[in-house]
Amino acid sequence: MRDVLVLREILTQVGLDQVEWETWSQPGRAGAEIHPLYSCDPATAFLVRFGPDSHGDRHEHLGHELMLVLQGELRNDNGDRYTVGDLIVEAPNSTHRVSSETGCVLLVVREGPTVPVTGS
């Protein structure tokens, strides 16, 4: 048996328009949509689309997180900005909150879960 998911032309607006997006509702998160690709506990992979002036929650990574910017610009709370083609790898125990002023789409692969960070 072969179980395969293919998303065609994902680097184009046409391809991204064909993705079935779900609202990503979590405390501290605003304006984000998600398209799950796979989950193999504890690893997960998904596409995430941030609308203009959106943000994620502040969280700590319990495993590595890989993010590839497919469209737009992503901003990290340390001031770093990432654009199309940038590949970002967050190490375990790192904390951050990402946002986008103009909107963006990311491919995200997490080796482990995240935990919310409150305060500061």
GROMACS elastic network, one bead per residue, 0.5 to 0.9 nm:
[ bonds ]
;  ai    aj funct       b0    kb
    5    37     6  0.78594   500
    7    10     6  0.61323   500
    7    15     6  0.73169   500
    7    16     6  0.87112   500
    7    18     6  0.84593   500
    7    19     6  0.77298   500
    8    11     6  0.84936   500
    8    15     6  0.58923   500
    8    16     6  0.87467   500
    8    18     6  0.87151   500
    9    12     6  0.55311   500
    9    13     6  0.81209   500
    9    14     6  0.69957   500
    9    16     6  0.75801   500
   10    13     6  0.75120   500
   10    14     6  0.77866   500
   10    16     6  0.55447   500
   10    17     6  0.89505   500
   10    18     6  0.88169   500
   10    19     6  0.85934   500
   10    70     6  0.80649   500
   11    14     6  0.85100   500
   11    15     6  0.67770   500
   11    16     6  0.73462   500
   11    70     6  0.62038   500
   11    71     6  0.76805   500
   12    15     6  0.52608   500
   12    16     6  0.63348   500
   12    17     6  0.86200   500
   12    70     6  0.87018   500
   12    71     6  0.85689   500
   13    16     6  0.50131   500
   13    17     6  0.59517   500
   13    18     6  0.86759   500
   13    71     6  0.87029   500
   14    17     6  0.52114   500
   14    18     6  0.66558   500
   15    18     6  0.53107   500
   15    19     6  0.69640   500
   16    19     6  0.53373   500
   16    20     6  0.87930   500
   16   105     6  0.86719   500
   17    20     6  0.80906   500
   19    35     6  0.72951   500
   20    34     6  0.85526   500
   20    35     6  0.65002   500
   21    24     6  0.89331   500
   21    33     6  0.57926   500
   21    34     6  0.55327   500
   21    35     6  0.52364   500
   21    36     6  0.87973   500
   21    47     6  0.87485   500
   21    48     6  0.83762   500
   21    49     6  0.81370   500
   22    32     6  0.86812   500
   22    33     6  0.52781   500
   22    34     6  0.52859   500
   22    35     6  0.63299   500
   22    36     6  0.88973   500
   23    31     6  0.80069   500
   23    32     6  0.63677   500
   23    34     6  0.63593   500
   24    29     6  0.77282   500
   24    30     6  0.81267   500
   24    31     6  0.79115   500
   24    32     6  0.54818   500
   24    34     6  0.57243   500
   24    48     6  0.86342   500
   25    28     6  0.87660   500
   25    29     6  0.66322   500
   25    30     6  0.74949   500
   25    31     6  0.87086   500
   25    32     6  0.77110   500
   25    33     6  0.82759   500
   26    29     6  0.54254   500
   26    30     6  0.80293   500
   26    56     6  0.86002   500
   26    57     6  0.76420   500
   27    30     6  0.83767   500
   27    57     6  0.69172   500
   27   116     6  0.87876   500
   28    55     6  0.79872   500
   28    56     6  0.65031   500
   28    58     6  0.71870   500
   28   116     6  0.87890   500
   29    32     6  0.70144   500
   29    54     6  0.77747   500
   29    55     6  0.57145   500
   29    58     6  0.85399   500
   30    50     6  0.84120   500
   30    51     6  0.87279   500
   30    53     6  0.85709   500
   30    54     6  0.53687   500
   30    55     6  0.54292   500
   30    56     6  0.64479   500
   30    57     6  0.81822   500
   31    49     6  0.83773   500
   31    50     6  0.59124   500
   31    51     6  0.54191   500
   31    52     6  0.76283   500
   31    53     6  0.75630   500
   31    55     6  0.66774   500
   31    56     6  0.83457   500
   32    48     6  0.68488   500
   32    49     6  0.56572   500
   32    51     6  0.63046   500
   32    54     6  0.66094   500
   32    55     6  0.71404   500
   32    56     6  0.73515   500
   33    47     6  0.83617   500
   33    48     6  0.56385   500
   33    49     6  0.50829   500
   33    50     6  0.64948   500
   33    51     6  0.82181   500
   34    46     6  0.67438   500
   34    47     6  0.57229   500
   34    49     6  0.63250   500
   34    50     6  0.88756   500
   35    45     6  0.89894   500
   35    46     6  0.55564   500
   35    47     6  0.50584   500
   35    48     6  0.63618   500
   35    49     6  0.84863   500
   36    39     6  0.77848   500
   36    44     6  0.80292   500
   36    45     6  0.64271   500
   36    47     6  0.64253   500
   36    48     6  0.84740   500
   37    44     6  0.76223   500
   37    45     6  0.53206   500
   37    47     6  0.71986   500
   38    43     6  0.82462   500
   38    44     6  0.56723   500
   38    45     6  0.53568   500
   38    46     6  0.69138   500
   39    42     6  0.73723   500
   39    43     6  0.58898   500
   39    45     6  0.65086   500
   39    46     6  0.87304   500
   40    43     6  0.51085   500
   40    44     6  0.61377   500
   40    45     6  0.89228   500
   41    44     6  0.71526   500
   41   111     6  0.86861   500
   41   112     6  0.77840   500
   41   113     6  0.87967   500
   42    63     6  0.89483   500
   42   110     6  0.81523   500
   42   111     6  0.63502   500
   42   113     6  0.63436   500
   43    63     6  0.86748   500
   43   109     6  0.74324   500
   43   110     6  0.54418   500
   43   112     6  0.52210   500
   43   113     6  0.74212   500
   44   108     6  0.81567   500
   44   109     6  0.58317   500
   44   110     6  0.52390   500
   44   111     6  0.66533   500
   44   112     6  0.74695   500
   44   113     6  0.83022   500
   45   107     6  0.75057   500
   45   108     6  0.55578   500
   45   110     6  0.62240   500
   45   111     6  0.87311   500
   46   106     6  0.83050   500
   46   107     6  0.60574   500
   46   108     6  0.53945   500
   46   109     6  0.66291   500
   46   110     6  0.88358   500
   47   105     6  0.70130   500
   47   106     6  0.56011   500
   47   108     6  0.60645   500
   47   109     6  0.88556   500
   48   104     6  0.82236   500
   48   105     6  0.56572   500
   48   106     6  0.53074   500
   48   107     6  0.66166   500
   48   108     6  0.73188   500
   49   103     6  0.73243   500
   49   104     6  0.57800   500
   49   106     6  0.65341   500
   50    53     6  0.80926   500
   50    54     6  0.57506   500
   50    55     6  0.70675   500
   50    56     6  0.84934   500
   50    74     6  0.86558   500
   50    99     6  0.75443   500
   50   100     6  0.65117   500
   50   102     6  0.85163   500
   50   103     6  0.50680   500
   50   104     6  0.52562   500
   50   105     6  0.63384   500
   50   106     6  0.84633   500
   51    54     6  0.54578   500
   51    55     6  0.84932   500
   51   100     6  0.71900   500
   51   101     6  0.80157   500
   51   102     6  0.69347   500
   51   104     6  0.67429   500
   51   105     6  0.87851   500
   52    55     6  0.89593   500
   52    99     6  0.88716   500
   52   100     6  0.61051   500
   52   101     6  0.50881   500
   52   104     6  0.79602   500
   53    99     6  0.71352   500
   53   100     6  0.56068   500
   53   102     6  0.64289   500
   53   103     6  0.70245   500
   54    98     6  0.87666   500
   54    99     6  0.56284   500
   54   100     6  0.56123   500
   54   101     6  0.68390   500
   54   102     6  0.84934   500
   54   103     6  0.72704   500
   55    97     6  0.73029   500
   55    98     6  0.57501   500
   55   100     6  0.63793   500
   55   101     6  0.87834   500
   56    59     6  0.86649   500
   56    97     6  0.58445   500
   56    98     6  0.54772   500
   56    99     6  0.61462   500
   57    96     6  0.82428   500
   57    97     6  0.57061   500
   57    98     6  0.75355   500
   57   116     6  0.70856   500
   57   117     6  0.81564   500
   58    95     6  0.69503   500
   58    96     6  0.54910   500
   58    98     6  0.77768   500
   58   115     6  0.86068   500
   58   116     6  0.59958   500
   58   117     6  0.54625   500
   58   118     6  0.72420   500
   59    94     6  0.83357   500
   59    95     6  0.54376   500
   59    96     6  0.58976   500
   59    97     6  0.66778   500
   59   114     6  0.60557   500
   59   115     6  0.53591   500
   59   118     6  0.82177   500
   60    92     6  0.78566   500
   60    93     6  0.57974   500
   60    94     6  0.55654   500
   60    96     6  0.68443   500
   60   113     6  0.86486   500
   60   114     6  0.53864   500
   60   115     6  0.53012   500
   60   116     6  0.64015   500
   60   117     6  0.64712   500
   61    64     6  0.67401   500
   61    65     6  0.72413   500
   61    90     6  0.76948   500
   61    91     6  0.72530   500
   61    92     6  0.51672   500
   61    93     6  0.51460   500
   61    94     6  0.56500   500
   61    95     6  0.64093   500
   61    96     6  0.87138   500
   61   110     6  0.84901   500
   61   111     6  0.89652   500
   61   112     6  0.71089   500
   61   113     6  0.64514   500
   61   115     6  0.67805   500
   62    65     6  0.89777   500
   62    91     6  0.84266   500
   62    92     6  0.50395   500
   62    93     6  0.56510   500
   62    94     6  0.81005   500
   62   111     6  0.79774   500
   62   112     6  0.54192   500
   62   113     6  0.56543   500
   62   114     6  0.57098   500
   62   115     6  0.76083   500
   63    90     6  0.84435   500
   63    91     6  0.67214   500
   63    93     6  0.72670   500
   63    94     6  0.89538   500
   63   110     6  0.67442   500
   63   113     6  0.67493   500
   63   114     6  0.78854   500
   64    89     6  0.68031   500
   64    90     6  0.56435   500
   64    92     6  0.50578   500
   64    93     6  0.85483   500
   64    94     6  0.87863   500
   64   109     6  0.82543   500
   64   110     6  0.59372   500
   64   111     6  0.53502   500
   64   112     6  0.68372   500
   65    88     6  0.79930   500
   65    89     6  0.55446   500
   65    90     6  0.50362   500
   65    91     6  0.67358   500
   65    92     6  0.77992   500
   65   108     6  0.70158   500
   65   109     6  0.57171   500
   65   111     6  0.63831   500
   65   112     6  0.79245   500
   66    87     6  0.71225   500
   66    88     6  0.57160   500
   66    90     6  0.64787   500
   66    91     6  0.89499   500
   66   107     6  0.79754   500
   66   108     6  0.56282   500
   66   109     6  0.51035   500
   66   110     6  0.63973   500
   66   111     6  0.86253   500
   67    86     6  0.81608   500
   67    87     6  0.57364   500
   67    88     6  0.50805   500
   67    89     6  0.63919   500
   67    90     6  0.83020   500
   67   106     6  0.62700   500
   67   107     6  0.56053   500
   67   109     6  0.66033   500
   67   110     6  0.87225   500
   68    84     6  0.78511   500
   68    85     6  0.65108   500
   68    86     6  0.58525   500
   68    88     6  0.63986   500
   68    89     6  0.88685   500
   68   105     6  0.86011   500
   68   106     6  0.54691   500
   68   107     6  0.51095   500
   68   108     6  0.66076   500
   68   109     6  0.89486   500
   69    72     6  0.72736   500
   69    73     6  0.74055   500
   69    74     6  0.74240   500
   69    82     6  0.71245   500
   69    83     6  0.60516   500
   69    85     6  0.55296   500
   69    86     6  0.56053   500
   69    87     6  0.66830   500
   69    88     6  0.84339   500
   69   104     6  0.73598   500
   69   105     6  0.61756   500
   69   107     6  0.66230   500
   69   108     6  0.88941   500
   70    83     6  0.80366   500
   70    84     6  0.52615   500
   70    85     6  0.63177   500
   70    86     6  0.83179   500
   70   104     6  0.74336   500
   70   105     6  0.54098   500
   70   106     6  0.53847   500
   70   107     6  0.69610   500
   71    83     6  0.72716   500
   71    84     6  0.53209   500
   71    85     6  0.82409   500
   71   103     6  0.81563   500
   71   104     6  0.51269   500
   71   106     6  0.71039   500
   72    82     6  0.85514   500
   72    83     6  0.60627   500
   72    84     6  0.62304   500
   72   100     6  0.82447   500
   72   102     6  0.68879   500
   72   103     6  0.58180   500
   72   105     6  0.65681   500
   72   106     6  0.89017   500
   73    81     6  0.67956   500
   73    82     6  0.56049   500
   73    84     6  0.69559   500
   73    99     6  0.88652   500
   73   100     6  0.62629   500
   73   101     6  0.76827   500
   73   102     6  0.68550   500
   73   103     6  0.66196   500
   73   104     6  0.54737   500
   73   105     6  0.82775   500
   74    80     6  0.84421   500
   74    81     6  0.57572   500
   74    82     6  0.51357   500
   74    83     6  0.64912   500
   74    98     6  0.68636   500
   74    99     6  0.59998   500
   74   100     6  0.50189   500
   74   101     6  0.79017   500
   74   102     6  0.85726   500
   74   103     6  0.76240   500
   74   104     6  0.63113   500
   74   105     6  0.84568   500
   74   106     6  0.85736   500
   75    78     6  0.83020   500
   75    79     6  0.66381   500
   75    80     6  0.58881   500
   75    82     6  0.63433   500
   75    83     6  0.89539   500
   75    97     6  0.86184   500
   75    98     6  0.55991   500
   75    99     6  0.51738   500
   75   100     6  0.56551   500
   75   101     6  0.79006   500
   76    79     6  0.56029   500
   76    80     6  0.52643   500
   76    81     6  0.63379   500
   76    82     6  0.81632   500
   76    96     6  0.68813   500
   76    97     6  0.61459   500
   76    99     6  0.64823   500
   76   100     6  0.86574   500
   77    80     6  0.72277   500
   77    96     6  0.62197   500
   77    97     6  0.54710   500
   77    98     6  0.59912   500
   77    99     6  0.77007   500
   78    96     6  0.78375   500
   78    97     6  0.86557   500
   82    85     6  0.83573   500
   82    86     6  0.58696   500
   82    87     6  0.82203   500
   82    88     6  0.82427   500
   83    86     6  0.56994   500
   83   104     6  0.86698   500
   84    87     6  0.87995   500
   84   104     6  0.88447   500
   84   105     6  0.89913   500
   90    93     6  0.86185   500
   90    94     6  0.64072   500
   90    95     6  0.84584   500
   91    94     6  0.56755   500
   92    95     6  0.87041   500
   92   112     6  0.85304   500
   95   117     6  0.77817   500
   96   117     6  0.88466   500
   99   103     6  0.84069   500
  100   103     6  0.51571   500
  100   104     6  0.65557   500
  101   104     6  0.87059   500
  110   113     6  0.70712   500
  110   114     6  0.87379   500
  117   120     6  0.87127   500
